[in-house]
Amino acid sequence: MLPMQRRSRSSGSETGSNQMRLTRASRYVRSVELIDVDELKAHGIRCVLVDRDNTLVPRDTKVAPTDVRAWLERLRQAHISVCMVSNNFHTDQVCASADDLGCAVVHHAMKPAPVAIQIALVTMGVPKEQTVLVGDQLFTDVVAGNLAGIRTILVRPQSRKDLWYTQLFRIAEQAFLGDVSFEGE
Ligand SMILES: [Mg+2]
């Protein structure tokens, strides 16, 4: 078990298949601001790669909540660097968010392909062992992190608003998640 890995109710389904391993996050937490910064630090995390849409910035309001901003500030104070890794094709909006939130950014990430994660690691100058990826989608964020060999934390989407194809993925996602329990729920 990885240091940050938490047992969930579904962890007993050890199918051993690659597919299951790729879609298994290291942790499941309700929202980013509930991820304890001191705990990350204690586990040697020096960099957080984080998804944008519905992880930091809700798709409905498009404004990062105060709690998210406070969490990012706690990361900064703990000297943990943050890089936004977003699939969103609207580069101007992604860069504006990264600028607003004080993050580095890799846009057009094409997750679940792991290339953007590897670019982010090089850009941030951190080894994968000291990095965690946080995101709200199993088939993009978690799979990308697993393919890149870094720890992952899956959070619940901040809003119910999603792109139409993401809504389809959510249905399959729920089937994969089963009865996984999220910390904070
Ligand atoms: Mg997202």
Residues whose N, C-alpha, C, O or C-beta is under 5 A from the ligand:
A	BS01	MG	D51 R52 D53 N54 T55 D136
